[in-house]
Amino acid sequence: MAVVIGRNEVGIKRTTRPTTIANNDVAKLMYYLNCVCETINCDQDEDIRRFTNYANWARLSAEQRKLLLVLCYTFSPDVFDGKVFFNIEELCVEFSNEFYEISQLRHRLVAVESIIIAGRAHQVTKIMTYTMSWMRAYYLEPMQRLARQFAAESSRPSLSAPHRQRQSTRPVPAPSVDSSCCCTIL
């Protein structure tokens, strides 16, 4: 059942919180999935929630990273756009993505009470507005790069365990702040 919010609702309650995201495609996709779970109720699904802890992105195994890619494909923006994700730059007041309580929306938004993804109904709890630069940085480009990486890895012979371990001990880059997003990029 769709809910159409009437004109000039009494104020809009932003619920956006600044956060820190590593400058890594896996972390960015985990953050994207976390944003999805901010807008719909994913609390009962432990299989999804374990991929939303973007601070622990480095702990995901190669197999889990592939599962993350599949999950993000399943929860792609086109499933949410116009329902709980809205590309409205005017509502991105401080950051390139913002969250709002669903009960306090502007007149031109339509929200749904629930959304079905992969055969499961999820209750809508908030909406998220975004800019296209946010969508490119936290979904489109990381998805493309990881898909290319996994395709290249599957076409190469497997590496020995000691060599893989050496690659995973890279230093963490210094943090930088992306002032257009509600997150800090490490």
C-alpha positions as CSV (number, residue, x, y, z in Angstrom):
1,M,0.0,0.0,0.0
2,A,1.4,3.4,-1.0
3,V,1.2,6.5,1.2
4,V,1.1,9.9,-0.5
5,I,2.3,12.6,1.8
6,G,0.2,15.8,1.6
7,R,1.5,19.3,0.9
8,N,3.5,21.3,3.3
9,E,3.9,18.8,6.1
10,V,4.9,20.4,9.4
11,G,8.7,20.3,9.2
12,I,11.1,17.6,8.1
13,K,13.1,15.7,10.7
14,R,16.6,14.9,9.4
15,T,18.1,11.8,11.1
16,T,21.4,11.8,9.3
17,R,24.5,11.1,11.4
18,P,28.1,11.7,10.3
19,T,30.1,8.6,9.9
20,T,33.5,7.4,8.8
21,I,33.9,5.1,5.7
22,A,37.2,3.6,4.6
23,N,38.2,4.5,1.1
24,N,37.7,1.0,-0.1
25,D,35.1,-0.5,-2.5
26,V,34.1,-3.2,0.0
27,A,33.6,-0.7,2.8
28,K,31.7,1.6,0.5
29,L,29.3,-1.2,-0.6
30,M,28.9,-2.2,3.0
31,Y,28.0,1.4,3.8
32,Y,25.5,1.4,0.9
33,L,23.9,-1.8,2.3
34,N,23.8,-0.1,5.7
35,C,21.9,2.8,4.1
36,V,19.4,0.3,2.7
37,C,18.9,-1.1,6.1
38,E,18.4,2.4,7.5
39,T,15.4,2.8,5.2
40,I,13.9,-0.7,5.5
41,N,13.7,-3.0,8.4
42,C,16.6,-5.6,8.0
43,D,16.9,-6.3,11.7
44,Q,15.6,-9.8,11.6
45,D,17.9,-10.9,8.8
46,E,21.3,-11.7,10.3
47,D,22.6,-12.7,6.9
48,I,22.2,-9.1,5.7
49,R,23.2,-7.3,8.9
50,R,26.6,-9.0,9.0
51,F,27.4,-7.2,5.7
52,T,26.4,-3.7,7.1
53,N,29.2,-3.3,9.6
54,Y,31.4,-1.2,7.2
55,A,34.0,-0.4,10.0
56,N,35.0,-4.1,9.8
57,W,35.2,-4.3,6.0
58,A,38.8,-5.8,6.1
59,R,37.6,-8.8,8.0
60,L,35.5,-10.1,5.1
61,S,37.0,-13.1,3.3
62,A,37.2,-13.2,-0.4
63,E,34.1,-15.4,-0.5
64,Q,32.2,-13.0,1.8
65,R,33.1,-10.1,-0.5
66,K,31.6,-12.0,-3.4
67,L,28.4,-12.5,-1.4
68,L,28.4,-8.8,-0.6
69,L,28.5,-8.0,-4.3
70,V,25.6,-10.4,-4.9
71,L,23.6,-8.8,-2.0
72,C,24.2,-5.3,-3.3
73,Y,23.1,-6.4,-6.7
74,T,19.9,-7.8,-5.2
75,F,19.4,-4.6,-3.2
76,S,20.2,-2.4,-6.1
77,P,19.1,1.2,-6.1
78,D,16.5,0.6,-8.9
79,V,14.6,-1.5,-6.4
80,F,14.4,1.5,-4.0
81,D,14.4,4.5,-6.2
82,G,11.1,6.4,-6.0
83,K,10.0,4.3,-3.0
84,V,12.5,4.9,-0.2
85,F,15.5,6.4,-2.1
86,F,14.9,9.8,-3.8
87,N,17.4,11.7,-6.0
88,I,16.5,15.1,-4.7
89,E,19.5,17.3,-4.2
90,E,17.6,20.1,-2.4
91,L,17.0,17.6,0.5
92,C,20.7,16.8,0.7
93,V,21.2,19.8,3.0
94,E,24.6,19.0,4.5
95,F,25.8,15.8,2.9
96,S,25.4,14.0,-0.4
97,N,23.0,11.5,1.2
98,E,20.5,12.3,4.0
99,F,18.0,10.3,6.0
100,Y,14.5,11.5,7.1
101,E,11.8,10.2,9.3
102,I,9.1,8.8,7.1
103,S,6.3,10.6,9.0
104,Q,7.7,14.0,8.0
105,L,8.2,14.2,4.3
106,R,7.7,16.9,1.7
107,H,4.7,17.1,-0.5
108,R,6.3,15.6,-3.6
109,L,7.5,12.3,-2.1
110,V,5.6,9.1,-2.2
111,A,6.7,6.3,0.2
112,V,5.5,2.8,0.5
113,E,4.8,1.0,3.8
114,S,6.7,-2.1,2.8
115,I,8.9,-3.3,0.0
116,I,9.5,-6.9,-1.2
117,I,13.0,-7.9,-2.1
118,A,14.0,-11.4,-3.0
119,G,10.7,-12.7,-1.8
120,R,10.8,-11.1,1.6
121,A,8.7,-8.1,2.8
122,H,10.6,-5.4,4.6
123,Q,8.9,-2.6,6.5
124,V,9.9,1.0,5.4
125,T,11.2,3.0,8.4
126,K,12.8,6.0,6.8
127,I,13.6,7.4,3.4
128,M,17.0,8.5,2.0
129,T,17.7,11.3,-0.4
130,Y,20.9,11.3,-2.4
131,T,22.9,13.0,-5.1
132,M,24.1,11.2,-8.1
133,S,27.7,11.7,-7.0
134,W,26.9,9.8,-3.8
135,M,25.3,7.0,-5.8
136,R,28.3,6.8,-8.1
137,A,30.8,6.8,-5.2
138,Y,29.0,4.3,-2.9
139,Y,27.3,1.9,-5.3
140,L,27.9,2.2,-9.1
141,E,31.7,2.5,-9.2
142,P,32.5,0.1,-6.3
143,M,30.2,-2.5,-7.9
144,Q,31.9,-2.1,-11.3
145,R,35.4,-2.3,-9.8
146,L,34.7,-5.3,-7.6
147,A,32.9,-7.2,-10.4
148,R,36.0,-6.6,-12.6
149,Q,38.3,-7.6,-9.8
150,F,36.5,-10.9,-9.2
151,A,36.3,-11.6,-12.9
152,A,40.1,-11.1,-13.2
153,E,40.8,-13.2,-10.1
154,S,38.7,-16.1,-11.4
155,S,40.6,-16.1,-14.7
156,R,44.0,-16.2,-13.0
157,P,45.6,-19.3,-11.4
158,S,45.2,-19.3,-7.6
159,L,47.9,-17.9,-5.5
160,S,49.7,-19.7,-2.7
161,A,48.5,-19.0,0.9
162,P,51.7,-17.2,2.0
163,H,51.5,-14.8,-1.1
164,R,47.9,-14.0,-0.3
165,Q,48.7,-13.2,3.3
166,R,51.5,-10.9,2.2
167,Q,49.1,-8.9,0.0
168,S,46.5,-8.5,2.8
169,T,48.9,-6.7,5.2
170,R,48.9,-3.4,3.4
171,P,49.1,-0.2,5.5
172,V,45.8,1.7,6.1
173,P,45.8,5.1,4.3
174,A,45.4,8.3,6.2
175,P,41.9,9.6,6.6
176,S,40.4,12.2,4.3
177,V,37.1,14.0,4.7
178,D,34.5,14.0,1.9
179,S,32.5,17.2,2.9
180,S,29.8,16.4,0.4
181,C,28.8,13.1,2.1
182,C,27.8,12.4,5.7
183,C,30.9,10.2,6.0
184,T,34.6,10.6,6.4
185,I,36.7,8.5,4.0
186,L,39.7,6.7,5.4
